[in-house]
């Protein structure tokens, strides 16, 4: 376990030395450790601290937000948010077309509000 912590800390420091975020370095180290043979052991060891570590991660990322910049340029901020949502919508629409999903798969059911799973022609779920 000490070796895992050393990998995460070392990768975070290497990212900081190359003028990147330590958070990004720790994230990359986590991806690297997830592909090792010790993955299950790491998961079991970290499980009790999962909520604490996630909270610490999101607080540290949130602490880097500059509210003065966001409030000084609200049009730019809203424009970037709208552009991001539009790009995401176009990508998802393109993927749905590429995988030939029916249009009804993108609308929630009238009564339940749940989204439907597309099923094969001629078969009905639950029968």
C-alpha positions as CSV (number, residue, x, y, z in Angstrom):
1,X,0.0,0.0,0.0
2,X,2.9,2.3,0.7
3,X,4.1,1.8,-2.8
4,X,0.7,2.8,-4.2
5,X,0.8,6.0,-2.2
6,X,4.3,6.7,-3.4
7,X,3.2,6.3,-7.0
8,X,0.3,8.7,-6.5
9,X,2.4,11.2,-4.7
10,X,5.3,10.9,-7.2
11,X,3.0,11.3,-10.2
12,X,1.3,14.3,-8.6
13,X,4.7,16.0,-7.9
14,X,5.8,15.2,-11.4
15,X,2.7,16.8,-12.8
16,X,3.2,19.9,-10.6
17,X,6.9,20.1,-11.7
18,X,5.7,20.2,-15.4
19,X,3.3,23.0,-14.5
20,X,0.2,20.8,-14.5
21,X,-2.3,20.2,-11.7
22,X,-1.3,17.8,-9.0
23,X,-4.9,16.6,-9.2
24,X,-4.3,15.6,-12.8
25,X,-1.2,13.7,-11.8
26,X,-2.9,11.9,-9.0
27,X,-5.8,11.0,-11.4
28,X,-3.3,9.6,-14.0
29,X,-1.6,7.6,-11.2
30,X,-5.0,6.1,-10.2
31,X,-5.6,5.1,-13.8
32,X,-2.2,3.4,-13.9
33,X,-2.8,1.6,-10.6
34,X,-6.2,0.4,-11.8
35,X,-4.6,-1.6,-14.5
36,X,-2.2,-3.5,-12.2
37,X,-2.6,-7.0,-10.7
38,X,-3.0,-5.3,-7.2
39,X,-6.3,-3.6,-8.3
40,X,-8.6,-5.6,-6.0
41,X,-6.3,-5.2,-3.0
42,X,-6.1,-1.4,-3.5
43,X,-9.9,-1.2,-3.8
44,X,-10.4,-3.2,-0.5
45,X,-7.9,-1.0,1.3
46,X,-9.3,2.3,0.1
47,X,-13.0,1.4,0.4
48,X,-13.4,2.7,4.0
49,X,-11.9,6.1,3.0
50,X,-13.7,6.4,-0.4
51,X,-16.2,9.0,0.7
52,X,-13.6,11.1,2.5
53,X,-11.2,11.0,-0.5
54,X,-14.0,11.9,-2.9
55,X,-15.0,14.8,-0.8
56,X,-11.4,16.0,-0.5
57,X,-11.0,15.8,-4.2
58,X,-14.1,17.8,-5.0
59,X,-13.3,20.4,-2.4
60,X,-9.8,20.8,-3.8
61,X,-11.1,21.2,-7.3
62,X,-13.8,23.6,-6.2
63,X,-11.2,25.7,-4.3
64,X,-9.5,26.4,-7.7
65,X,-12.6,28.1,-9.1
66,X,-12.4,31.8,-9.4
67,X,-15.9,33.2,-8.6
68,X,-14.7,36.8,-9.4
69,X,-13.8,35.8,-13.0
70,X,-17.1,34.0,-13.4
71,X,-19.2,37.0,-12.1
72,X,-17.1,39.5,-14.1
73,X,-18.0,37.9,-17.4
74,X,-21.4,36.2,-17.0
75,X,-22.1,36.2,-20.8
76,X,-18.9,34.4,-21.5
77,X,-19.5,31.9,-18.8
78,X,-23.1,31.2,-19.9
79,X,-21.9,31.1,-23.6
80,X,-19.3,28.4,-22.8
81,X,-21.8,26.4,-20.8
82,X,-24.3,26.6,-23.6
83,X,-21.7,25.7,-26.2
84,X,-20.6,22.7,-24.2
85,X,-24.2,21.4,-23.9
86,X,-24.8,21.9,-27.6
87,X,-21.6,20.1,-28.6
88,X,-22.5,17.2,-26.2
89,X,-26.0,17.1,-27.8
90,X,-24.6,16.9,-31.3
91,X,-22.2,14.2,-30.4
92,X,-24.9,12.1,-28.7
93,X,-27.2,12.7,-31.7
94,X,-24.5,11.5,-34.1
95,X,-23.8,8.4,-32.0
96,X,-27.5,7.6,-31.8
97,X,-27.7,7.9,-35.6
98,X,-24.6,5.8,-36.1
99,X,-25.9,3.0,-33.8
100,X,-29.4,3.3,-35.4
101,X,-31.2,3.9,-32.2
102,X,-34.9,4.6,-32.6
103,X,-36.1,8.1,-31.7
104,X,-38.4,6.8,-29.0
105,X,-35.4,5.6,-27.0
106,X,-34.5,9.2,-26.3
107,X,-37.9,10.1,-24.8
108,X,-39.2,9.1,-21.4
109,X,-42.3,6.9,-21.0
110,X,-45.5,8.9,-20.7
111,X,-46.7,7.4,-17.4
112,X,-43.5,6.2,-15.6
113,X,-41.1,8.9,-16.7
114,X,-38.4,6.2,-17.3
115,X,-36.4,6.0,-20.4
116,X,-37.0,2.9,-22.6
117,X,-34.4,0.5,-23.7
118,X,-34.6,-0.3,-27.4
119,X,-35.5,-3.9,-28.1
120,X,-35.2,-6.1,-31.1
121,X,-38.0,-6.0,-33.6
122,X,-40.7,-8.5,-33.0
123,X,-39.8,-9.1,-29.3
124,X,-41.2,-7.3,-26.3
125,X,-39.5,-7.0,-22.9
126,X,-41.1,-9.0,-20.2
127,X,-42.7,-11.6,-22.5
